[in-house]
Amino acid sequence: MTPMNSSPSTDAASAGMTANAGRRKWLSGTARAVAGAGLLSLVDPLVRAGAWAAGTDAPEKTEVKIGFIPLTDCASVVMASVLGIDKKYGVKITPSKEASWAAVRDKLMNGELDMAHVLYGLVYGVHLGIGGPKKDMAVLMSLNQNGQAITLSNKLLEAGARDGESLAKLMGAEKREYTFAQTFPTGTHAMWLYYWLAAYGINPMKDAKVITVPPPQMVANMRVGNMDGYCVGEPWGARAILDKIGFTTVTSQGIWTDHPEKVLGTSGDFVTRNPNTARAVTAAILEAGKWIDASPENRRKTAETIAAKSYVNTDASGIVDRMLGQYDDGLGKKWTDDHAMRFYADGAANFPYLSDGMWFLTQHKRWGLLKEHPDYLGVAKQINRIDIYKQAAQAAGVALPASEVRTSKLIDGVVWDGSNPAAYADGFKVKA
């Protein structure tokens, strides 16, 4: 665990050196990728895309319905459609607003949706049949990194809990049923919530009650006292502060810097039948993410666009600050976050790392959602369609990393590199 008395300036300097080192590694990988890409890499991406759209590589399905939940990180899917980037790649993206992650899961499985802005762990859970029907699934790309948050209620604050350490102390001293909400049992928000609680010795399976609530309903449920805290994507963390019902105790990037978040997910059958469509849509959304990250002004325009009733349905003012990395925790602390939500980051935010997918499997095993160790690497290779991603990245002129796995250190100081997932999953002191 990070020492409580660590120096902010030292931490910031360390983070900066880490970021620069990571960027150097990324650019080195890019150089190797370009060198090995062949003559096609010398052709302008627009020319290649046009050739694909007109020739035998044309998209098999030109109108693609993509489900999304009203969250800030649906932005690249929406902007690919709004800006007309999809047309450049020979497809028309129709964003479809959905009520819950369960609805997204069901519609992906029955074919009502072609693809979706979806929780990373949901895709893996469906593929393995955790908690419901089993169906082969695919991750085409990561849509974003960072940008989620854990919110605690003002009731907890009044009782003395403002961070993980004081929450654990309160829960140990004042015995009652503490309720926390996440958005889907196998999803990212559940895993961030569980990991954070466990880092402070709180077992989410034994010491608390955990419920599932759709993202847009989080604030209303906390307002009426249905939960003590929740983990969700923006703008519903910021909204709790604006409505004066809670505060941000930790951001998800504070749990895992540059963590994977939502993905572009679909069924395995869809990719098998429509590989060119999958590539075209991935390329379009990659380019949209690049546009969003290109400038603060583009991020403001994105916030204004997705705030509309047809998308997130909230005030743009509740979206734009955290989109720009300007954070206020609701307790008087304000800061510029160097690891706010990223939709592109020179392609680093989008590559479907095998280690990212495997991490969710380790947490599913840790919390008893999986009873036995799966073939971690084998499952990740089945789901994460790196072949499709590489073709799309080439079409959109996006850099590729040096490796299909990466190394990260999480909030409890434990390093994850994908090398021994079974030992990693079994190595936690706090588990189901």
N, C-alpha and C positions, 0 to 999 in steps of 0.2 A: 504494500500500500504506500502511496506517496506520503511522505512525512507531512504532518499538519503544519510544521513550522518552516517549510521550504520557502526559499526566497522567490517572489514573483518574478523579479528581474532575472534571477538565475534560471528559473523555469523557462522564461521567455527566450533567453539566449540559447538554452539547450534545445528548445523546440525549433528555433530558427535554424540552428546547425543541422538538426535532424531533417528539417524540410529541405535545406539546400543539398544535403547529401542524397536525399531521396530523389530530388530533381536531377542531380548529376547522374545517378544510376538510371533514372528514367530516360534521359536524353541519350545515354550510352546505348541503352536497349533500342531506342528509336533508330540510331545510326545503323545498328546491326540489322534491324528489321527492314530498313530501306535498302540496305545493301543486298539483302537476300530476296527482295520483292520481285525482281525480274523487270523486264522492259515495261510491263504495264504500269509500274510505279512512276514512269517518266511521263505518262499521259495525264493531262489535266483531269481532275476528278469529275468535272462537269461533263467532259467529253466521254469518259468511261461510263458515267451514269446514263447519259443519253444513248450510248451504244447498247447498254444492257436493256434499257427500256424498249428499244426498237428491235432488238434481235432475238435470238433464241433464249437469251437470258432474261427476257421480259418477265415481270411479275405475273405469276399464275392467277392471282386474285388482285384486282386493282383497287377495290374498295375494302378497307380494313377497319373493322369496328374494334376500338381499344377501350376497355373499361378503365375507370379510374375512381378513386375515392377523393372527396374534396379535402385535399392536403396540398401544402405548398409544393411538395416534391412531385406533383403531377405535371409541373410546369413544362418540361421539355416535350412531353407528349402533346400537350395543348398547343404550345408554340410551334411545333412542327406543322400542325394543321393551320393555325391562324396565320402564320407567316408564309404559307404556301410552299414550304421546303419539301413537303411530301411529293408535290407534283413534279419536282425536279427528278425524282427517282421513280416516277411512273406509277405512283400510288396515291390514293386519297384516304387520309386518316380521318375517321369519324370518332371523336372522343365520346364515350358513353358514361355518364355519371351514375355511380352505383351507391347503394345505401350502406353496405357493410362488406367486410372482407369475406364473410361467408357467402354472400351473394356473388362476389367476384369469383370465388372458388367454384361455385356451382355452375355459373355461366361459362367458365372456361372449360369445365368438364363436359357440359352438354353441347358446346359449340355455339351458344348464343353470342359469346364474345370470341373474336379471333385471337386477341392478345389482351394484356392488361398491365397497367401500372400496379404492381403487386408486391406484397411482402416476400422477401427472399425466403424466409423459413416456411412460408405457406406453400410455395412451389415444391420445396423439398418434402414437406409433410405429405402433400397429395401424392407425390411420386412413390413414397414408401407406405402409403395407406395409413398414416397416423391419424387416428380419430375420425376416420370416415372412409369413403370409397377410394380405391387406389387407381391411379391413371398415370401413364408415362408423361412427364412434363419436361419443359425446356426453359432455360434462362438464356435469353439472347444477348443481354447487356445489363450492366448496372446503370440505373438512371441517375443516381446521386450518392454522395457520401455526406455523413454528418447531418445536423440540423433537427434532431429530435430532442425531447426534454422530459425529465421527470418533475412533475408538479406535486407539491404537498399542500394540504389545505391550511387555511388560516387557523383552524381549530388546533391542528398539530403545532403550529407556531406558538399559539397562546399557551400550549402545554410545555413548550420549551424545545421542540424539535425543529431545527432549521437545516440540518445536514444529516448524513448517514450516521455519524458517530452519536449525535444527540438523539436521533430517532431510535437507535438501538438501545440507548440508555433509558429512554422513555418507555419503550415497549417492554423492557426488562423490569422496570419499576412499577408501571401501572398496567396491570393485566386486564385486558379486554380483547374483544375481537377487532383487529385492525384490518381494514379492507383496502386493497389496492386494485386498480384496473389496468388492464392491457387491452389490446385490440384484436388479438387472435392467438389461440393457444400455442401455435408453433411459430408465430411471427417474430419480427425483429423487436417490437416494443415489449413483448413478453420476455424476450431474452435479455434486453437491456435492463429491464426492471429487476429480473431475478439476479442477474450478475451483480448489479449495484447493491441490492439488499444483502446478498451473500458476502460481498466484499467487507461488509461491516458485521458479519456474524449472524445475520437474520436469515433464517431458512424460509423462503417463500412458500414452501409446501407444508411446513409444520407450524411456523410462528405467525402466519397471517392468512387471511382469506383473499384469494385472487379471483376477480371476476372479469368477464369479457364485455367490453362496451365499444360500439362503433365510434370512430374518431369524432364525428360532428356532435355526438351526444355526451362527450366527456364533461364539458363545462356545465351543462344543465344538470347532470347527475351529481357533480361535486357541489353545485349550488344548493341542492336539496339534502345534502349530507349522505349520499349513498356510498361515498368512498373517502378514505383519508388521503389518498394520493393516486396518481395515474401516470403512465408513460404513453406518449402519443407524439405524432408528428405535428409540425406547425401548420396553421397558426394557432392551434388549440392550447399550446403552452402559453404563448403570449396573451391569448384571449383571457385566460384565467386571471392574469395580472391586471389587464385592462378592466375586467369586471370585478376586481378586488375580492376574489374568493380564494386565491392561492398564490404560490410563488414558485419560481424555478429553483429547485435544490441542486440540480446537476443537469448539464447538457449531455446528450449521448456522445458527443465528441470528447467530453470529459471522462467518459467511461472507456472509450476506444477511439483514439484520434484517427480520423479519416476512415472510419468504419464503413462497410457496405450498407446500403439502406434499401430502397426500393429497386426492383428490377423490371425489365420488360419480359414478362412471362407469357408462355403459351403452352399448348399441349405438344407432346412429341409427334402426334399424328399430323398436326398442322404444319410443322416444319418439314416432315417427310413429304407431304403433298405439295407444299408451297415454299420450297427453299429460296427461290428468287424473291418472293414476296417478303419473306423473313429478312433477307439481306437488305432489300430496299427500304423497309420500314426502319430497320436498325440504323442504316446510314442516315436517313432523314432525321431521326431523333438525336443521333450523335451530333449532327450539324446544328440542330436546334439548341442542344446543350452548350455547344461552343458559342453560339450567338448570345445566349443568356449570360454566360460567364465573361463575355468580351468587355463589358464596361458596366459601371454602376448605373448608367442611364438605361442600359438594356435590362438590368435587373428591376429597375423602377417600372419600366414599361411592362415587364412580365408580371410584376405584382399587381399593377392596375388591371391587366387583362384577366388574370386568373381569379381576381377578387369578385368577378361578375357572378350573378345568381346562377348561371348555367355551369359554373365551375365550383369555386370554393364557397361562394356566397357569404362574404364578409367584407368589412371595410379594408381597403387597400392599406390603410395606416396600420392595421393589425398584422400585415404580411411583410411590408417593405423593410422595416428596421432589421429584423433577423435575417432577411434575404441579403441585406448589405453587411451582415456581421455585427450590427449594433445591438448589443444585449443589455437588458435591464432585468435583474432577477426579481424585482418587486419588493426587495428589502433594502434598497438604497445603493446596491452595487451596480455600476454600469461599466461596460468594457467593450472593446473591439475584439471580436473573436477571430483569430487567425485561421481557425478551422471551421468556419461556418459552412452552411450547406453549399456544396459544389456540384455543378451539373456536368462539368467537363474537365477542368484542371489539366489541360494538355493531353486529355485522353486517360489520365490516371484514375479518374472517377468512374470510368465506364467499363474497363476491362473486367470480364467475368472470371476473376481469379478462382482457380480450383480450391485454394486454401480458404477463401471466403465461404464458399458453399460447404466445405468440410467443417468449418467452425460451427455452423448451425447444427450440423449432425452431432457434434460433440456435446453441444448444450442440450439437444433433445435426449441424448443418452444420459447426461448428467441429471436431468430432472425427471427421468423415468418415462418420458414419452416414447423412447425406444427401449425395449427390454434387453436387447442384445446389441453388441457392436455390429454395425453394418460394414460393408466394404466401402470405407470412407472415400478413398480416391476413386474407386470404380463408379460409385454413385455420382460423384461430382463430375466425372468425365462424361457420364451419360446425360446429365442435366445441362451443364454449362456448355453451350454450343459455341466453343471457341472458334471452330471452323467458320461458322456463319459470321461471327463477330469480326474475324480477321478480314474476310472479304468485304464486309460493310465498312470497316475502318479504312481499308485501302480505297474504296470508292469515295469516302468522305475526306480523305487526306488526313486521317487521324493516326497519331503515333501508337506504336505497340510497345509493351514493356519488355524487359530483358528476360523475364521469367513468368510462368503461369501460376506461381505461388509467391507469397510475400510474407514478411515477418512484422509482427506488431507486439507491443507491450500494453496490456490493459491496466485498468485502474488499480488492481490488486498487485501489480508488479509481475504477474505471470506472463511469460512470453509465448506467443502462438506463432508457429511457423509451418504448420501442416505436416511436420516430419513424422510424428508419432501420435496420431489422433486418439487412439485407444488409451494410451497412457495419460494423455492430456485430459481426456474426459473422466478417467478414473482418479486423477490426481487431486481433485478439489476436496478440501476438508468439508465444505458445506455442499451437500447434494441431497437428492431425494432418497 
